[in-house]
């Protein structure tokens, strides 16, 4: 449809004139009742397969619709972000993150999170205070609802 849009757009005024249509309301009615049906009959193609091609979104929109900012962890295992110092808490899988590349997510409510790849290292309040595990779980459950 997009390839022939200019052709159709140039042809529609002549079609309207030949049908004797001069008002906007009459044109809208004619497009909906006459033109659309004729156009679909001529150019419509039956789907090759039954069903829908749309699949449900399974990601987490909160981590997509936020500000992302890349940072490198300092020698003190902290990340500097907008005047805040974000200390990375001790992790079970890694002792320190010195010189590691991380990503800061800033959410619309001002809260922050640190990620290394897909792994969330920590979550913080807007003033840079580390959230506890129960606060983090509460936030995750709240954003999923």
N, C-alpha and C positions, 0 to 999 in steps of 0.2 A: 504494500500500500504506500509506503514512504517513497518509493521510487517513482510512482505515478502521481504523487500529490500535486505537483505543479501542473501536470496535464489536466487532472480532474478540476483543480481550482480554476484553471483557465476556461474549462468547458462548462462549468456550472452556470455562469451568467447566460450563455447561449441557450442552455436547456431551460432555464427559468423563463427566458424571453419567449421561447417557442411554446411553453406551456401557458403563456399569458399571465404570469405571476408578477405583480408589481409591489406587493407589500411584504414586510418582514414576517409577519404572522403567517401569511399564505405560503411564503417560501419555507418556513420551518415546518409547517404541516405537510407540504409537498415532499420535502426531504425525508421526513419520518415515514410517510405512508407510501409514496410512490418510488422515489429515487433510491432509497436504501434497499428496498426489496429487489429492484431491478439490478442494482450494483452487486448485491450479494449473490443473486442468481447467476450473474455473468462471471464474477471473479472469485466466488467462494470455492474453497477446496476442502473436501472432507479430510478430517484428521486421519493420518496413517494408522494410528493406534487408538483404542478406546481409553478413556480415563483422562486424568489431568496431568499436566507437566509440572504443576506447582507442588512444591514440598514445603512442609512447615519449617519455620525457622527454629533452630534448636540452640542457637548461641545465646550469649548473655548481652543484651543491648546496653546495659549500664557500662560495660567495659569497651563498647564500641563508640557510644555517644558521649565521650568524655575527652578531655584534653590529654594527649600523650606527649611525653617529653623524655627523650633519652638522656641518661646521666651515666657517669662512671663513679663507682664507689671509691671514696677516699681511703687513705691509710688508717683512718680511725673507724672504719666499717660504717661510715655515715654517708648520706647523700644530701647535698645542698639543693634546695628548691625554693625559689622565691623568698629568700631570707630565712628559711626554716632549715634546721638540721634534723634530718630524719635518721635516727639510729635503727639499724637493722637488728632485730632481735636474734638470739641464738636459734639456729635451725637444726633439725635432726639430720638433714642430708648433707650439710656443709658447715664447717666451722666459721669461716669468714668469707666475705665477698670483696676483699680489697682488689681494686682495679677491675672489677667485673662490670660489664655493661648491664644496666638495669633500665627499666622504664617506669616513670612516674605517671600515674593516672590521676587526674584532678576531675572530680565529679561535680555536677551542677550545684550540689549542696555545699561544696567547698571541701569535702573530705578528700583524702588522698589514699593511694595504695601504691606499693612498690611491687613490680613484677620482674622476674628474670625469665624470659620466654613465656610459657603459659603458666608458670608457677607464681602464685601470689606470695610474696615474702612477708608482707605486713600491711596493715591498714592503719590510718591515722585520722584524727579529727582535723578540722580546718586549721587549728592552731599548731599542728604537728605533734600532738600527744598520741602516743601509741595506744591503739585499742587493744583490749584484752581479748582472749580467745572467745569468750562468751559474747562480747560486743561484736566481734567479727562474724560469728555464726549468726547473731541476730540480724546484722546488716545484710548478710548474704540471703537469709531466709526472707527478709523484708523485701529485698530487691527482686527476688524470684516470684513473690506473690503478685 
